[in-house]
Amino acid sequence: MIPWQQIDISEVPGADVELRLMRRGDEFSMMLGSNELMNSRLSGSEEALATLACKRIDAVKRPHLLIGGLGMGFTLRAALAVLGPEARILVAELVPAVIAWARGPMADLFAGSLTDPRADIREADVVEVIRTHAAAFDAILLDVDNGPEGLIRKANDALYDARGLRIIHRALRPGGVLAVWSSRPNPSFTTRLRDAGFAVNEVAVRATTKRSGARHVIWFAARSDGAARR
């Protein structure tokens, strides 16, 4: 078997952890300590994050999306594939190295999505982007942790607590949708979403595009002052 090789390592701003990019043949892995955050062979649930969210806003003629976390580009590519020419996607990536990896060793994975005119890739903290944009987005897609808790850095907890969810609610347009990826269920997060004024739909999805592998969870939370799309 081909051994894993470490391609690069980077600090995560505001955290005491290091993010490592690993490669084995044509397979990539992003590791946080001993935890694998993502693998290039397991893209199914990240793609579903985009495609299922976009279905819920398909009546919007000029949708504006915010994606928290660039990762390996699965969510971005899937969104671009289903959205029309007037869509706009802002991707906020906290770690500069992840953007560099996307343009360097992982460029083939991104398949030209970084230069798509509909996409704006920014080195930015998605928490701050949400806080500074009121009624700006038709959908906010979050895949910055392994679930609704700040695994990578404590500051990300501000995305998932009661106050953070109210701020996200404010950043969405009427009928807008928040989609949050998780490696496992979290009943208390479902409750917090409802308490923050969202109509919640929790969906189990497979880790691979072949509908096999581990089951992951995506919450789709629509602003309750607009129709939730199932």
MARBA-3410 file (N, C-alpha, C, O; in Angstrom, 1 decimal):
230
0.8,-1.2,0.0,0.0,0.0,0.0,0.9,1.3,0.0,1.9,1.3,0.7 ~ 0.5,2.2,-0.8,1.2,3.5,-0.8,1.1,4.2,0.5,0.0,4.4,1.1 ~ 2.2,4.6,1.1,2.2,5.3,2.4,1.7,6.7,2.3,1.8,7.4,1.2 ~ 1.1,7.3,3.4,0.7,8.7,3.4,1.9,9.5,3.5,2.9,9.2,4.2 ~ 1.9,10.7,2.8,3.0,11.7,2.9,2.4,13.0,3.4,1.3,13.4,2.9
3.1,13.7,4.3,2.6,15.0,4.7,3.1,16.0,3.7,4.3,16.2,3.4 ~ 2.1,16.7,3.1,2.4,17.7,2.0,2.7,19.1,2.7,3.7,19.8,2.3 ~ 2.0,19.4,3.7,2.1,20.7,4.3,1.5,20.7,5.7,0.7,19.8,6.0 ~ 1.8,21.7,6.5,1.2,21.9,7.8,1.0,23.3,8.0,1.8,24.2,7.6 ~ -0.1,23.7,8.7,-0.4,25.1,8.9,-1.1,25.3,10.3,-1.8,24.4,10.8
-0.8,26.4,10.9,-1.5,26.8,12.1,-2.9,27.3,11.7,-3.1,27.8,10.6 ~ -3.9,27.1,12.7,-5.2,27.6,12.5,-5.3,28.9,13.3,-5.1,28.9,14.5 ~ -5.6,30.0,12.7,-5.7,31.3,13.4,-6.7,31.2,14.6,-7.8,30.7,14.4 ~ -6.2,31.7,15.7,-7.0,31.7,16.9,-7.2,30.4,17.6,-8.0,30.2,18.5 ~ -6.4,29.4,17.2,-6.5,28.0,17.8,-5.1,27.5,18.1,-4.1,27.9,17.5
-5.0,26.6,19.0,-3.8,25.9,19.4,-3.6,24.6,18.7,-3.2,23.6,19.3 ~ -4.0,24.5,17.5,-3.9,23.2,16.7,-3.3,23.5,15.4,-3.1,24.6,14.9 ~ -2.8,22.4,14.8,-2.2,22.4,13.5,-3.0,21.6,12.5,-3.5,20.5,12.8 ~ -3.2,22.1,11.3,-3.9,21.4,10.2,-2.9,20.9,9.3,-2.0,21.6,8.8 ~ -3.0,19.6,9.0,-2.0,18.9,8.1,-2.7,18.4,6.8,-3.8,17.9,6.8
-2.0,18.7,5.7,-2.5,18.1,4.4,-1.7,16.9,4.1,-0.4,16.9,4.0 ~ -2.3,15.7,3.9,-1.7,14.5,3.7,-2.1,14.0,2.3,-3.2,14.3,1.7 ~ -1.2,13.2,1.7,-1.4,12.7,0.3,-1.0,11.2,0.2,0.1,10.9,0.8 ~ -1.8,10.4,-0.4,-1.4,9.0,-0.7,-1.9,8.7,-2.1,-3.1,8.5,-2.4 ~ -0.9,8.8,-3.1,-1.3,8.6,-4.5,-2.1,9.8,-4.9,-1.7,11.0,-4.8
-3.3,9.6,-5.4,-4.2,10.7,-5.8,-5.3,11.0,-4.7,-6.2,11.7,-5.0 ~ -5.1,10.5,-3.5,-6.0,10.7,-2.4,-5.4,11.7,-1.4,-4.3,11.7,-1.1 ~ -6.3,12.6,-1.0,-5.9,13.7,0.0,-6.7,13.5,1.3,-7.8,13.1,1.3 ~ -6.0,14.0,2.3,-6.7,14.0,3.6,-6.3,15.2,4.4,-5.1,15.6,4.3 ~ -7.2,15.9,5.1,-6.9,17.0,6.0,-7.1,16.5,7.4,-8.1,15.9,7.8
-6.0,16.6,8.2,-6.0,16.1,9.5,-5.8,17.2,10.6,-5.1,18.1,10.4 ~ -6.6,17.0,11.6,-6.4,17.9,12.8,-6.0,17.0,14.0,-6.9,16.4,14.6 ~ -4.7,17.0,14.3,-4.2,16.0,15.2,-4.5,14.6,14.7,-4.0,14.3,13.6 ~ -5.1,13.8,15.4,-5.4,12.4,15.0,-6.8,12.3,14.3,-7.2,11.3,13.8 ~ -7.5,13.5,14.2,-8.9,13.5,13.6,-8.8,13.8,12.1,-8.1,14.8,11.7
-9.4,13.0,11.3,-9.5,13.3,9.9,-10.7,14.2,9.7,-11.8,13.8,9.9 ~ -10.5,15.4,9.2,-11.6,16.3,9.0,-12.3,16.0,7.6,-13.5,16.1,7.5 ~ -11.5,15.7,6.6,-12.1,15.4,5.3,-11.1,14.5,4.5,-9.9,14.6,4.7 ~ -11.7,13.8,3.6,-10.9,12.9,2.7,-11.5,13.1,1.3,-12.7,13.1,1.1 ~ -10.6,13.1,0.3,-11.0,13.4,-1.1,-11.9,12.2,-1.6,-12.5,12.4,-2.7
-11.9,11.1,-1.0,-12.7,10.0,-1.5,-14.1,10.0,-0.8,-14.9,9.2,-1.2 ~ -14.3,10.9,0.1,-15.6,10.9,0.8,-16.2,12.3,0.7,-16.1,13.1,1.5 ~ -16.9,12.4,-0.4,-17.5,13.8,-0.8,-19.0,13.8,-0.8,-19.5,14.9,-0.9 ~ -19.6,12.7,-0.6,-21.1,12.6,-0.8,-21.9,13.6,0.1,-22.8,14.3,-0.4 ~ -21.6,13.6,1.4,-22.4,14.4,2.3,-22.1,15.9,2.1,-23.0,16.7,2.3
-20.8,16.3,1.8,-20.5,17.7,1.6,-21.2,18.2,0.3,-21.6,19.3,0.3 ~ -21.3,17.3,-0.7,-22.0,17.7,-1.9,-23.5,17.9,-1.6,-24.1,18.8,-2.1 ~ -24.0,17.0,-0.8,-25.4,17.1,-0.4,-25.7,18.3,0.3,-26.8,18.9,0.2 ~ -24.8,18.8,1.1,-25.0,20.1,1.8,-25.3,21.2,0.8,-26.2,22.0,1.1 ~ -24.7,21.2,-0.3,-25.0,22.2,-1.3,-26.2,21.9,-2.1,-27.1,22.8,-2.3
-26.3,20.7,-2.7,-27.4,20.4,-3.6,-28.8,20.5,-2.9,-29.8,21.0,-3.5 ~ -28.9,20.0,-1.7,-30.1,20.0,-0.9,-30.5,21.4,-0.5,-31.7,21.8,-0.4 ~ -29.5,22.2,-0.1,-29.7,23.6,0.3,-30.2,24.4,-0.9,-31.1,25.2,-0.8 ~ -29.6,24.2,-2.1,-30.0,24.9,-3.3,-31.4,24.6,-3.7,-32.1,25.5,-4.2 ~ -31.8,23.4,-3.5,-33.2,23.0,-3.8,-34.2,23.8,-3.0,-35.3,24.1,-3.5
-33.8,24.1,-1.8,-34.7,24.8,-0.9,-34.8,26.3,-1.2,-35.7,27.0,-0.7 ~ -34.0,26.8,-2.1,-34.1,28.2,-2.5,-34.2,28.3,-4.1,-33.8,29.3,-4.6 ~ -34.7,27.3,-4.7,-34.7,27.2,-6.1,-35.6,28.3,-6.8,-35.5,28.5,-8.0 ~ -36.5,28.9,-6.0,-37.4,29.9,-6.5,-36.7,31.3,-6.6,-37.2,32.2,-7.2 ~ -35.6,31.4,-6.0,-34.8,32.7,-5.9,-34.1,32.9,-7.3,-33.3,32.0,-7.7
-34.3,34.0,-7.9,-33.8,34.2,-9.3,-32.3,34.5,-9.2,-31.5,34.1,-10.1 ~ -31.9,35.3,-8.2,-30.4,35.7,-8.1,-29.9,35.3,-6.7,-29.7,36.2,-5.9 ~ -29.8,34.0,-6.4,-29.4,33.6,-5.1,-28.0,34.1,-4.7,-27.1,34.1,-5.5 ~ -27.9,34.4,-3.4,-26.6,34.8,-2.8,-26.3,33.8,-1.7,-27.1,33.8,-0.7 ~ -25.3,33.1,-1.8,-24.9,32.0,-0.9,-23.6,32.4,-0.1,-22.7,33.0,-0.7
-23.6,32.0,1.1,-22.3,32.0,1.9,-22.0,30.6,2.3,-22.7,29.9,2.9 ~ -20.7,30.2,1.9,-20.2,28.9,2.4,-19.1,29.2,3.4,-18.1,29.8,3.1 ~ -19.3,28.6,4.5,-18.3,28.7,5.6,-17.3,27.5,5.5,-17.7,26.4,5.8 ~ -16.1,27.7,5.0,-15.1,26.7,4.9,-14.9,26.2,3.4,-15.9,25.7,2.8 ~ -13.7,26.4,2.9,-13.5,25.9,1.5,-13.2,24.4,1.4,-13.7,23.8,0.5
-12.4,23.9,2.4,-12.1,22.5,2.5,-11.5,22.0,1.2,-10.5,22.6,0.7 ~ -12.1,20.9,0.6,-11.6,20.4,-0.6,-12.5,20.8,-1.8,-12.3,20.2,-2.9 ~ -13.3,21.7,-1.6,-14.1,22.3,-2.6,-15.4,21.5,-3.0,-16.0,21.9,-4.0 ~ -15.7,20.4,-2.3,-16.9,19.6,-2.7,-18.2,20.4,-2.7,-19.0,20.4,-3.6 ~ -18.4,21.2,-1.6,-19.6,22.0,-1.5,-19.7,23.1,-2.5,-20.7,23.3,-3.1
-18.6,23.8,-2.7,-18.5,24.8,-3.7,-18.8,24.3,-5.1,-19.7,24.8,-5.8 ~ -18.2,23.2,-5.5,-18.4,22.6,-6.9,-19.8,22.2,-7.0,-20.4,22.4,-8.1 ~ -20.4,21.6,-6.0,-21.7,21.1,-6.1,-22.7,22.2,-6.3,-23.7,22.1,-7.0 ~ -22.5,23.3,-5.5,-23.4,24.5,-5.7,-23.3,25.1,-7.0,-24.3,25.4,-7.6 ~ -22.1,25.3,-7.5,-21.9,25.8,-8.9,-22.6,25.0,-10.0,-23.0,25.5,-10.9
-22.6,23.7,-9.8,-23.1,22.8,-10.8,-24.7,22.9,-10.9,-25.2,22.6,-11.9 ~ -25.3,23.3,-9.8,-26.8,23.4,-9.8,-27.3,24.8,-9.9,-28.5,25.0,-10.1 ~ -26.5,25.8,-9.7,-27.0,27.2,-9.7,-26.8,27.8,-11.0,-26.0,27.4,-11.8 ~ -27.7,28.8,-11.3,-27.7,29.5,-12.6,-26.6,30.5,-12.7,-25.8,30.7,-11.7 ~ -26.5,31.2,-13.8,-25.4,32.2,-14.1,-25.5,33.4,-13.2,-24.5,34.1,-13.1
-26.7,33.7,-12.6,-26.8,34.9,-11.9,-26.6,34.7,-10.4,-26.7,35.7,-9.6 ~ -26.3,33.5,-10.0,-26.0,33.2,-8.6,-24.6,33.8,-8.2,-23.7,34.0,-9.0 ~ -24.5,34.1,-6.9,-23.2,34.6,-6.3,-22.9,33.7,-5.1,-23.8,33.4,-4.3 ~ -21.7,33.3,-5.0,-21.3,32.5,-3.8,-20.1,33.1,-3.2,-19.0,33.3,-3.8 ~ -20.2,33.4,-1.9,-19.0,33.9,-1.1,-18.5,32.8,-0.3,-19.3,32.2,0.5
-17.3,32.4,-0.4,-16.7,31.3,0.4,-15.7,32.0,1.4,-14.8,32.7,1.0 ~ -16.0,31.8,2.7,-15.1,32.4,3.7,-14.2,31.3,4.3,-14.7,30.3,4.9 ~ -12.9,31.3,4.1,-12.0,30.3,4.6,-11.0,31.0,5.5,-10.3,32.0,5.2 ~ -11.0,30.5,6.7,-10.2,31.1,7.8,-8.7,30.9,7.6,-7.9,31.7,7.9 ~ -8.3,29.7,7.1,-6.9,29.3,7.1,-6.3,29.6,5.7,-6.7,29.0,4.7
-5.3,30.5,5.6,-4.8,30.9,4.3,-4.2,29.7,3.6,-4.3,29.6,2.4 ~ -3.6,28.7,4.3,-3.0,27.6,3.7,-4.0,26.7,2.9,-3.6,26.2,1.9 ~ -5.2,26.7,3.4,-6.2,25.9,2.7,-6.5,26.4,1.3,-6.7,25.7,0.3 ~ -6.5,27.8,1.2,-6.7,28.4,-0.1,-5.5,28.1,-1.0,-5.6,27.8,-2.2 ~ -4.3,28.2,-0.4,-3.1,27.9,-1.2,-3.0,26.4,-1.6,-2.6,26.1,-2.7
-3.5,25.5,-0.8,-3.5,24.1,-1.2,-4.5,23.9,-2.3,-4.3,23.1,-3.2 ~ -5.6,24.6,-2.3,-6.7,24.5,-3.3,-6.1,24.9,-4.7,-6.4,24.4,-5.7 ~ -5.2,25.9,-4.6,-4.6,26.4,-5.9,-3.3,25.7,-6.3,-2.8,25.9,-7.4 ~ -2.8,24.9,-5.3,-1.6,24.2,-5.5,-1.8,22.7,-5.7,-2.3,22.2,-6.7 ~ -1.4,21.9,-4.7,-1.5,20.4,-4.8,-2.9,19.8,-5.0,-3.0,18.8,-5.6
-3.9,20.5,-4.6,-5.3,20.0,-4.8,-6.0,20.6,-6.0,-7.2,20.5,-6.1 ~ -5.3,21.3,-6.8,-6.0,22.1,-7.9,-6.9,21.2,-8.8,-7.9,21.6,-9.2 ~ -6.5,20.0,-9.0,-7.3,19.1,-9.9,-8.6,18.8,-9.2,-9.6,18.6,-9.9 ~ -8.7,18.7,-7.9,-10.0,18.5,-7.2,-11.0,19.6,-7.4,-12.2,19.4,-7.5 ~ -10.4,20.8,-7.6,-11.3,22.0,-7.7,-11.8,22.2,-9.1,-12.8,23.0,-9.3
-11.2,21.6,-10.1,-11.8,21.6,-11.4,-12.2,22.9,-11.9,-13.3,23.0,-12.5 ~ -11.5,24.0,-11.7,-11.8,25.3,-12.2,-12.8,26.1,-11.4,-13.1,27.2,-11.8 ~ -13.3,25.5,-10.3,-14.3,26.2,-9.5,-13.8,27.5,-8.9,-14.6,28.5,-8.7 ~ -12.5,27.6,-8.6,-11.9,28.8,-8.0,-11.9,30.0,-8.9,-11.9,31.1,-8.5 ~ -12.0,29.8,-10.2,-12.0,30.9,-11.2,-13.4,31.1,-11.8,-13.5,31.9,-12.7
-14.4,30.4,-11.3,-15.7,30.6,-11.8,-16.2,32.0,-11.4,-16.0,32.4,-10.2 ~ -16.7,32.8,-12.3,-17.0,34.2,-12.0,-18.1,34.4,-10.9,-18.3,35.5,-10.4 ~ -18.9,33.3,-10.7,-19.9,33.4,-9.6,-19.3,33.2,-8.2,-20.0,33.5,-7.2 ~ -18.1,32.8,-8.1,-17.5,32.4,-6.8,-16.5,33.5,-6.4,-15.7,34.0,-7.2 ~ -16.6,33.9,-5.1,-15.7,34.8,-4.5,-15.0,34.1,-3.3,-15.7,33.9,-2.3
-13.7,33.8,-3.4,-13.0,33.1,-2.3,-12.3,34.1,-1.5,-11.4,34.8,-2.0 ~ -12.6,34.2,-0.2,-12.0,35.2,0.6,-11.4,34.5,1.9,-11.9,33.6,2.4 ~ -10.2,35.0,2.2,-9.6,34.6,3.5,-10.3,35.4,4.6,-10.0,36.6,4.7 ~ -11.2,34.8,5.3,-12.1,35.5,6.2,-12.6,34.5,7.2,-12.7,33.3,7.0 ~ -13.0,35.1,8.4,-13.7,34.3,9.4,-15.2,34.4,9.2,-15.7,35.5,9.2
-15.8,33.2,8.9,-17.2,33.2,8.6,-18.0,33.8,9.7,-19.1,34.3,9.5 ~ -17.6,33.7,11.0,-18.3,34.3,12.1,-18.4,35.8,11.9,-19.5,36.3,12.1 ~ -17.3,36.4,11.5,-17.3,37.9,11.3,-18.1,38.2,10.0,-18.8,39.3,10.0 ~ -18.1,37.4,9.0,-18.9,37.7,7.8,-20.3,37.7,8.1,-21.1,38.6,7.7 ~ -20.8,36.7,8.9,-22.2,36.7,9.3,-22.6,37.8,10.1,-23.7,38.4,10.0
-21.7,38.2,11.1,-22.0,39.3,12.0,-22.2,40.6,11.3,-22.9,41.5,11.7 ~ -21.5,40.8,10.2,-21.4,42.1,9.5,-22.3,42.2,8.2,-22.3,43.1,7.5 ~ -23.2,41.2,8.0,-24.0,41.2,6.9,-25.5,40.9,7.3,-25.8,39.7,7.7 ~ -26.3,41.9,7.3,-27.7,41.7,7.7,-28.5,41.5,6.4,-28.4,42.2,5.4 ~ -29.4,40.5,6.5,-30.4,40.2,5.4,-29.6,40.1,4.0,-30.1,40.7,3.0
-28.5,39.4,4.0,-27.6,39.4,2.8,-27.7,38.1,2.1,-27.4,38.1,0.9 ~ -28.0,37.0,2.7,-27.8,35.7,2.1,-29.2,34.9,2.0,-30.0,35.0,2.9 ~ -29.3,34.2,0.9,-30.4,33.3,0.7,-30.1,32.0,1.3,-31.1,31.2,1.7 ~ -28.9,31.6,1.5,-28.5,30.4,2.1,-27.1,30.6,2.7,-26.2,31.2,2.2 ~ -26.9,30.0,3.9,-25.6,30.0,4.6,-25.3,28.5,4.9,-26.1,27.8,5.5
-24.2,28.0,4.3,-23.8,26.6,4.4,-22.6,26.6,5.3,-21.5,27.2,5.0 ~ -22.6,25.8,6.4,-21.5,25.7,7.3,-20.9,24.3,7.4,-21.6,23.4,7.7 ~ -19.7,24.2,7.1,-18.9,23.0,7.2,-17.5,23.4,7.7,-16.5,23.1,7.1 ~ -17.5,24.0,8.9,-16.2,24.5,9.4,-15.8,23.7,10.6,-14.7,23.9,11.1 ~ -16.6,22.7,11.1,-16.2,21.8,12.2,-16.8,20.5,11.9,-17.3,20.2,10.8
-16.6,19.5,12.8,-17.2,18.2,12.6,-18.7,18.1,13.1,-19.3,17.1,13.2 ~ -19.2,19.3,13.4,-20.6,19.4,13.9,-20.8,20.7,14.6,-19.9,21.5,14.6 ~ -22.0,20.8,15.2,-22.3,22.1,15.9,-21.6,22.3,17.2,-22.3,22.6,18.2 ~ -20.3,22.2,17.2,-19.5,22.6,18.3,-18.1,23.0,17.8,-17.7,22.5,16.7 ~ -17.4,23.9,18.4,-16.2,24.4,17.9,-15.0,23.4,18.1,-14.2,23.6,19.0
-15.0,22.4,17.3,-13.9,21.4,17.3,-12.5,22.0,17.0,-11.5,21.8,17.7 ~ -12.5,22.8,15.9,-11.2,23.3,15.4,-10.7,24.5,16.3,-9.6,24.6,16.6 ~ -11.6,25.4,16.7,-11.3,26.5,17.6,-12.5,26.9,18.3,-13.6,26.9,17.8 ~ -12.3,27.3,19.6,-13.4,27.7,20.5,-14.3,28.8,19.9,-15.5,28.8,20.2 ~ -13.7,29.7,19.2,-14.5,30.9,18.7,-15.6,30.4,17.8,-16.6,31.1,17.6
-15.5,29.2,17.2,-16.6,28.7,16.3,-17.8,28.4,17.1,-18.9,28.3,16.5 ~ -17.7,28.3,18.4,-18.9,28.0,19.2,-20.0,29.1,19.0,-21.2,28.9,19.2 ~ -19.5,30.3,18.6,-20.4,31.5,18.4,-21.3,31.3,17.2,-22.2,32.0,17.0 ~ -21.0,30.2,16.4,-21.9,29.9,15.3,-23.1,29.1,15.7,-24.1,29.1,15.1 ~ -23.0,28.4,16.8,-23.9,27.4,17.2,-24.7,27.6,18.5,-25.7,27.0,18.8
-24.3,28.6,19.3,-25.0,28.9,20.5,-26.3,29.8,20.2,-26.5,30.2,19.0 ~ -27.1,30.0,21.2,-28.4,30.7,20.9,-28.1,32.1,20.3,-28.9,32.4,19.4 ~ -27.2,32.8,20.8,-26.9,34.2,20.3,-26.4,34.1,18.9,-26.9,34.9,18.0 ~ -25.5,33.2,18.6,-25.0,33.0,17.2,-26.1,32.7,16.2,-26.1,33.2,15.1 ~ -27.0,31.8,16.6,-28.1,31.4,15.7,-29.0,32.6,15.4,-29.6,32.7,14.3
-29.2,33.4,16.4,-30.1,34.6,16.2,-29.4,35.6,15.2,-30.0,36.2,14.4 ~ -28.0,35.7,15.3,-27.3,36.5,14.3,-27.3,35.9,12.9,-27.5,36.6,11.9 ~ -27.3,34.6,12.8,-27.4,33.9,11.5,-28.8,34.2,11.0,-28.9,34.5,9.8 ~ -29.8,34.1,11.8,-31.2,34.4,11.4,-31.3,35.8,10.8,-32.0,36.0,9.8 ~ -30.6,36.7,11.4,-30.6,38.1,10.9,-29.9,38.3,9.6,-30.2,39.1,8.8
-28.8,37.4,9.4,-28.0,37.5,8.2,-28.7,36.9,6.9,-28.3,37.2,5.8 ~ -29.8,36.1,7.2,-30.5,35.5,6.1,-31.7,36.4,5.6,-32.2,37.2,6.4 ~ -31.9,36.3,4.3,-33.1,37.0,3.8,-34.4,36.2,4.1,-34.3,35.1,4.5 ~ -35.5,36.8,4.1,-36.8,36.1,4.3,-36.9,34.8,3.5,-36.6,34.9,2.3 ~ -37.2,33.7,4.1,-37.2,32.4,3.4,-35.8,31.8,3.3,-35.7,30.7,2.7
-34.8,32.5,3.8,-33.4,31.9,3.7,-33.2,30.7,4.5,-34.0,30.4,5.4 ~ -32.2,30.0,4.1,-31.9,28.6,4.7,-30.5,28.6,5.3,-29.5,28.9,4.6 ~ -30.4,28.1,6.5,-29.1,27.7,7.1,-28.9,26.2,7.0,-29.8,25.5,7.3 ~ -27.8,25.8,6.5,-27.5,24.3,6.4,-26.2,24.1,7.1,-25.2,24.7,6.9 ~ -26.2,23.1,8.0,-25.1,22.8,8.9,-24.7,21.3,8.8,-25.6,20.5,9.0
-23.5,21.0,8.4,-23.0,19.6,8.3,-22.5,19.1,9.6,-21.9,19.9,10.4 ~ -22.7,17.9,9.9,-22.2,17.3,11.1,-21.9,15.8,10.9,-22.5,15.1,10.1 ~ -20.9,15.3,11.6,-20.6,13.9,11.5,-21.5,13.0,12.4,-21.5,11.8,12.2 ~ -22.4,13.7,13.2,-23.3,12.9,14.0,-24.4,13.7,14.5,-24.4,15.0,14.4 ~ -25.5,13.1,15.0,-26.7,13.9,15.5,-26.4,14.7,16.7,-25.4,14.4,17.4
-27.2,15.7,16.9,-27.0,16.6,18.1,-28.4,17.1,18.5,-28.8,18.2,18.0 ~ -29.2,16.4,19.3,-30.6,16.9,19.5,-30.7,18.2,20.2,-31.6,19.0,19.9 ~ -29.7,18.6,21.0,-29.8,19.9,21.6,-29.6,21.0,20.6,-30.2,22.1,20.8 ~ -28.8,20.8,19.5,-28.7,21.8,18.5,-30.0,22.0,17.7,-30.4,23.1,17.4 ~ -30.7,20.9,17.5,-32.0,21.0,16.9,-33.0,21.9,17.7,-33.7,22.7,17.1
-32.9,21.7,19.0,-33.8,22.5,19.9,-33.4,24.0,19.8,-34.2,24.9,19.7 ~ -32.0,24.3,19.8,-31.6,25.7,19.7,-32.0,26.3,18.4,-32.3,27.5,18.4 ~ -32.0,25.6,17.3,-32.4,26.1,16.0,-33.9,26.5,16.1,-34.2,27.6,15.6 ~ -34.7,25.7,16.7,-36.1,26.0,16.7,-36.3,27.2,17.7,-37.2,28.1,17.4 ~ -35.6,27.3,18.8,-35.7,28.4,19.7,-35.3,29.7,19.1,-35.7,30.8,19.5
-34.4,29.6,18.1,-33.9,30.8,17.4,-34.8,31.3,16.2,-34.5,32.3,15.6 ~ -35.9,30.6,16.0,-36.8,31.0,15.0,-36.7,30.4,13.7,-37.1,30.9,12.6 ~ -36.2,29.1,13.7,-36.0,28.4,12.4,-37.0,27.2,12.4,-37.4,26.6,13.4 ~ -37.5,26.9,11.2,-38.2,25.6,10.9,-37.2,24.6,10.5,-36.5,24.8,9.5 ~ -37.0,23.5,11.2,-35.9,22.6,11.1,-36.3,21.3,10.4,-37.3,20.7,10.7
-35.4,20.9,9.5,-35.5,19.6,8.8,-34.1,19.0,9.0,-33.1,19.5,8.4 ~ -34.0,17.8,9.6,-32.7,17.1,9.9,-32.7,15.9,8.9,-33.6,15.1,8.9 ~ -31.6,15.8,8.1,-31.5,14.8,7.1,-30.2,14.0,7.3,-29.2,14.6,7.5 ~ -30.4,12.7,7.2,-29.2,11.8,7.3,-28.7,11.5,5.9,-29.5,11.2,5.0 ~ -27.4,11.7,5.6,-26.8,11.5,4.3,-25.6,10.6,4.4,-25.0,10.5,5.5
-25.3,9.9,3.3,-24.1,9.0,3.3,-22.9,9.8,3.0,-22.9,10.8,2.4 ~ -21.7,9.2,3.5,-20.5,9.9,3.3,-20.0,9.9,1.9,-19.2,10.7,1.5 ~ -20.4,8.9,1.1,-19.9,8.7,-0.3,-21.0,9.0,-1.3,-22.2,9.0,-0.9 ~ -20.6,9.3,-2.5,-21.6,9.6,-3.6,-22.3,8.3,-4.0,-23.3,8.4,-4.7 ~ -21.8,7.1,-3.6,-22.4,5.9,-3.9,-23.4,5.4,-2.8,-23.9,4.3,-2.8
-23.7,6.4,-1.9,-24.7,6.2,-0.9,-24.3,5.0,0.0,-25.1,4.2,0.5 ~ -23.0,5.0,0.3,-22.5,4.0,1.2,-21.6,4.7,2.2,-21.4,5.9,2.2 ~ -21.1,4.0,3.2,-20.2,4.6,4.2,-21.0,5.1,5.4,-22.2,4.9,5.5 ~ -20.3,5.9,6.2,-20.9,6.4,7.4,-22.1,7.4,7.1,-22.1,8.0,6.0 ~ -23.0,7.4,8.0,-24.1,8.4,7.9,-23.7,9.7,8.6,-23.3,9.7,9.8
-23.9,10.8,7.9,-23.7,12.1,8.4,-25.0,12.8,8.5,-26.0,12.3,8.0 ~ -25.0,14.0,9.2,-26.3,14.7,9.4,-26.1,16.1,8.8,-25.1,16.7,9.0 ~ -27.2,16.6,8.2,-27.3,18.0,7.8,-28.6,18.5,8.3,-29.7,18.0,8.1 ~ -28.5,19.7,9.0,-29.7,20.4,9.4,-30.0,21.5,8.3,-29.1,22.2,7.9 ~ -31.2,21.5,7.9,-31.7,22.6,7.0,-32.7,23.4,7.9,-33.8,22.9,8.2
-32.3,24.6,8.1,-33.1,25.5,9.0,-33.6,26.7,8.3,-32.8,27.6,8.0 ~ -34.9,26.8,8.0,-35.4,27.9,7.3,-35.9,29.0,8.2,-36.5,28.7,9.2 ~ -35.7,30.3,7.8,-36.3,31.3,8.6,-37.8,31.1,8.6,-38.4,31.0,7.6 ~ -38.4,31.2,9.8,-39.8,30.8,10.0,-40.7,31.9,9.4,-41.9,31.7,9.3 ~ -40.2,33.1,9.0,-41.0,34.1,8.4,-41.0,33.9,6.9,-41.6,34.7,6.2
-40.5,32.8,6.4,-40.6,32.4,5.0,-40.9,30.9,4.9,-40.8,30.2,5.9 ~ -41.3,30.5,3.8,-41.7,29.1,3.7,-40.5,28.2,3.7,-39.5,28.4,2.9 ~ -40.5,27.1,4.5,-39.4,26.1,4.6,-39.6,25.2,3.4,-40.8,24.7,3.1 ~ -38.6,24.9,2.6,-38.7,24.1,1.5,-38.2,22.7,1.8,-37.1,22.6,2.3 ~ -39.0,21.7,1.6,-38.7,20.3,2.0,-38.1,19.6,0.8,-37.7,18.4,0.9
END
